[in-house]
Amino acid sequence: MNEPFTTAVPPPPMPVSTAQRSRSLQIALFVAATLWFLYVRILAANTANSLGVRYDLGDAQPLIEAMLLLVLLLCGLASLRAIEGRLAPLRLTLGLPKRKTSLAEWGLGAAIGWGLVVAAVIPMALARTLNTELWTAPRAYTLAGFSLLTLAVTTLAYALALFGYGFQRLIEAAGPTRATLILAALTAIHGALTPAPVGTPEMTSLLIEVLAVVLLALCWLRTHGLWLIWGLSFAWAASTGVLFGLPLGGSTSFASLVDTRAVGPLWLTGGEYGPAAALFSVVLLIGAIPILIRATDDYAWQYTRPPLIPAGVAVTIAPPAAHSAMEEAAPVAGASLVQILPSTPRSVSVGEATE
């Protein structure tokens, strides 16, 4: 009797993934990446100040500081990747993969960040709380260029530090929801310990900082990349500090072409801290969450959907009894075969042909 017909799907290969890495190791890597970022911020600032005193860097000093921050941060994250034994390329590990939609993702983030700032400034303008001065000297354009480059490098460094490596390790250890909550809690603690300018509504600025981290974490969870985060962060900072000349986190060093002072209620202007401390910005950030989710539907489907791995259970189908009986009654091998010859064609008569 023949072997029964079997339909079986082979089990998927066991992936060699980060699941084999211990949770404690992932948490330790997250803590190490966070501490390294806090350390290199101080180191980059001190080094840039020393270089500025020695070589008179002038307007380029903030850009040099940002570049030092980025380089030192990359060196530290690369070392952590080597300690972890991760074989993926550094660019992929840090969340900057090469893909066709990279520029589109960055542009989408920039559009959202710019839109948030515009939505925050329009009520100030309608309430006539903005006092604006323009400076069109050639040096103003040079300062604006340096400011844009500095913000581009700085926002990239912050995106790499918070979401490019550490946040991924935290997700592997605690899951995406818990990782987001932990990062938001740490942001709140850091904001509470950081002194703010006099007159800043500290509770409002702290709430906005936490909401901004949640929004950026959502950017990562929807795209598994830093392009959207980088574009949003850069557009927010550049629009606030350079385009509108408003205080950026209490700093007015980025205002060159446009210098704006907002005089009005703190819930609308944020005082000396800027829109990042205005209560109205809380509403804008909350409203940006569903917009972000809707705008990233395609990216979430393309980059975050788990791959479909074929799997199944072996199924053995027994042949019907009649089929088995026919196989048993079949002639044994070597039996003579009956040959059926074609019949001899009959000739057609003339009478039949004429009918």
Secondary structure, DSSP 8 states (H G I E B T S, - for coil): -----EE----------GGGS-HHHHHHHHHHHHHHHHHHHHHHHHHHHHHHHHH--GGGHHHHHHHHHHHHHHHHHHHHHHHHT--S-HHHHTT----TTHHHHHHHHHHHHHHHHHHHHHHHHHTT-EEEEE--SHHHHHHHHHHHHHHHHHHHHHHIIIIIIIHHHHHHHH-HHHHHHHHHHHHHHHHHHS---TT--HHHHHHHHHHHHHHHHHHHHHHSSSHHHHHHHHHHHHIIIIIS---BTTB-TT-SSEEEEE-S-HHHH-GGG-GGG-HHHHHHHHHHHHHHHHHTHHHHHHHTS---------EE----HHHHHHHHHS--TT---------------HHHHH-
